[in-house]
Amino acid sequence: MILEKKFTALQLAIINDQAALYTCACPVHISLQITNLRKLFDYQNMCIETETPGENSVELQVHQRIAEVTRQAHQLMEQCLDEVLVLEGWDRSKLEMPTNSTRKRIENH
């Protein structure tokens, strides 16, 4: 099973740095969930690949189900992050928060 990705690990790290710099935790929380979902998906795929054929088909079904639901959750969280970046007006080429947004956040804290 393959996990389609809108954001690379590097892009998620940049988003985390930008959001943390300007005390805007929402994109960070989404990004961390995406990272954790990727780890869970990879783990499930490893379990699927190492499953001995003909052994316990219930275990295989469990791993396949978890991987599929994780794939769906990952897709939703990436779409959410994409929408949040658009709503907040991030520069998508540099993955930077908009200047007016960051100034407002700094002044309010």
C-alpha positions in Angstrom: 0.0 0.0 0.0 1.3 3.4 -0.9 0.9 6.7 1.0 0.4 9.7 -1.2 2.1 12.9 0.2 1.3 16.5 -0.5 4.1 17.7 1.8 7.6 16.4 2.1 9.2 15.8 5.5 11.3 18.9 4.9 8.3 21.1 4.1 6.6 19.9 7.3 9.8 20.8 9.3 9.8 24.3 7.7 6.1 24.8 8.6 6.9 23.7 12.1 9.8 26.2 12.4 7.8 29.1 10.9 4.7 28.5 13.1 6.8 28.0 16.3 8.8 31.2 15.5 5.6 33.2 15.5 3.8 31.3 18.3 1.1 29.9 15.9 0.7 26.3 17.1 -2.2 25.2 14.9 -0.1 24.3 11.8 2.5 22.6 14.1 -0.2 20.4 15.6 -1.5 19.4 12.2 2.0 18.8 10.9 2.9 16.6 13.9 -0.2 14.5 13.3 0.8 14.0 9.7 4.3 12.9 10.7 2.8 10.5 13.3 0.4 9.1 10.8 3.3 8.5 8.4 5.1 6.5 11.0 2.0 4.4 11.8 1.4 3.7 8.2 5.1 2.7 7.6 4.9 0.4 10.7 1.7 -1.3 9.5 3.2 -1.8 6.0 6.3 -3.4 7.7 4.0 -5.7 9.6 2.1 -6.6 6.4 5.3 -7.3 4.5 6.8 -9.5 7.2 3.6 -11.5 7.7 4.1 -15.2 6.9 1.7 -16.3 4.2 -1.0 -18.7 5.5 -0.2 -17.8 9.1 -2.8 -15.8 11.0 -5.0 -14.1 8.4 -6.7 -12.1 11.2 -3.4 -10.4 12.0 -2.9 -9.5 8.3 -6.4 -8.1 8.1 -5.8 -6.0 11.3 -2.7 -4.5 9.8 -4.3 -3.9 6.5 -7.3 -2.2 8.1 -5.1 0.0 10.3 -3.0 1.0 7.2 -6.1 1.8 5.2 -7.7 4.0 7.9 -4.3 5.7 8.5 -4.0 6.4 4.8 -7.4 8.0 4.9 -6.7 10.1 8.0 -3.3 11.2 6.5 -5.1 12.4 3.4 -7.6 14.4 5.4 -4.9 15.9 7.6 -2.8 16.9 4.6 -5.9 18.5 3.0 -6.6 20.3 6.3 -3.0 21.6 6.5 -3.2 22.8 2.9 -6.4 24.7 3.6 -5.0 26.2 6.8 -2.0 27.5 5.0 -4.3 29.0 2.3 -6.6 30.6 4.9 -3.7 32.1 6.8 -2.2 33.4 3.6 1.2 31.6 3.8 3.7 32.1 1.0 3.5 28.6 -0.5 6.8 28.8 -2.4 8.8 29.6 0.7 6.4 28.2 3.3 6.4 31.4 5.3 3.7 33.0 7.3 2.4 36.3 5.9 4.1 39.3 7.5 0.9 41.0 8.6 -0.2 37.8 10.3 3.1 37.3 12.2 3.2 40.9 13.3 -0.3 40.6 14.7 0.5 37.4 16.5 3.7 38.9 18.1 1.9 42.1 19.2 -0.9 40.1 20.8 1.4 37.9 22.9 
